Amino acid sequence: MNQAELTAALAVANTKIGKIREEQTALATSLTAARDALADKVAELKAIIEAGTVTEEVTNALAAVQKSLNEFDDVIPDAPAPQS
């Protein structure tokens, strides 16, 4: 492989890396939005439960959703801290 071929191969690889980065960023954005929407719904349910008497079944359902939300959050990488 000569220098021109190597340069071309590196350019292709770099383009693929950029494409992968964009795809992963879009996926992370979608997952974060889904997690946040679910967290909002959990907060609404929790407020409803705290505002009045509900059955144990509803309380258990909320606990199950909260557990699922935590598990979902655990698989989504945290956003990097802003650089100063």
C-alpha positions in Angstrom: 0.0 0.0 0.0 1.4 3.3 -1.0 1.0 6.7 0.8 -1.9 7.8 -1.5 -3.8 4.5 -0.9 -3.2 4.8 2.9 -4.4 8.4 2.9 -7.6 7.5 1.0 -8.2 4.5 3.4 -7.8 6.8 6.4 -10.2 9.3 4.9 -12.8 6.6 4.4 -12.3 5.3 8.0 -12.5 8.9 9.4 -15.8 9.4 7.5 -17.2 6.2 8.9 -16.2 7.2 12.4 -18.0 10.5 11.9 -21.1 8.7 10.7 -21.1 6.4 13.7 -20.7 9.3 16.1 -23.7 11.0 14.5 -25.8 7.9 14.7 -24.8 7.3 18.4 -25.6 10.9 19.2 -29.0 10.6 17.6 -29.7 7.4 19.5 -28.6 8.8 22.8 -30.8 11.9 22.2 -33.8 9.7 21.5 -33.2 7.4 24.5 -32.7 10.4 26.8 -36.0 12.0 25.6 -37.8 8.7 26.1 -36.3 8.4 29.6 -37.2 11.9 30.5 -40.8 11.5 29.2 -41.1 8.3 31.3 -39.7 10.1 34.4 -42.3 12.9 33.9 -45.1 10.3 33.8 -43.7 8.6 36.9 -43.7 11.9 38.7 -47.3 12.6 37.7 -48.4 9.1 39.0 -46.5 9.7 42.2 -48.2 13.0 42.8 -51.6 11.4 42.2 -50.8 8.6 44.7 -49.6 11.1 47.3 -52.7 13.3 46.8 -55.1 10.6 47.9 -55.8 7.1 48.8 -55.1 4.5 46.2 -55.1 0.8 46.2 -52.0 -1.2 46.9 -52.2 -2.4 43.3 -51.6 1.1 42.0 -48.8 1.7 44.5 -47.2 -1.6 43.4 -47.6 -0.6 39.7 -45.8 2.7 40.4 -43.0 0.9 42.2 -42.6 -1.4 39.2 -42.5 1.5 36.7 -40.0 3.3 38.9 -37.8 0.2 38.9 -38.0 0.0 35.1 -37.2 3.6 34.8 -34.1 3.2 36.9 -33.0 0.2 34.9 -33.6 2.1 31.7 -31.6 5.1 33.0 -28.7 2.8 34.0 -28.2 1.6 30.4 -28.2 5.1 28.9 -24.7 6.6 29.2 -24.6 9.9 31.1 -23.9 13.0 29.1 -20.3 14.1 29.4 -19.8 17.0 31.8 -19.4 20.4 30.0 -15.9 21.4 29.4 -14.8 24.7 30.8 
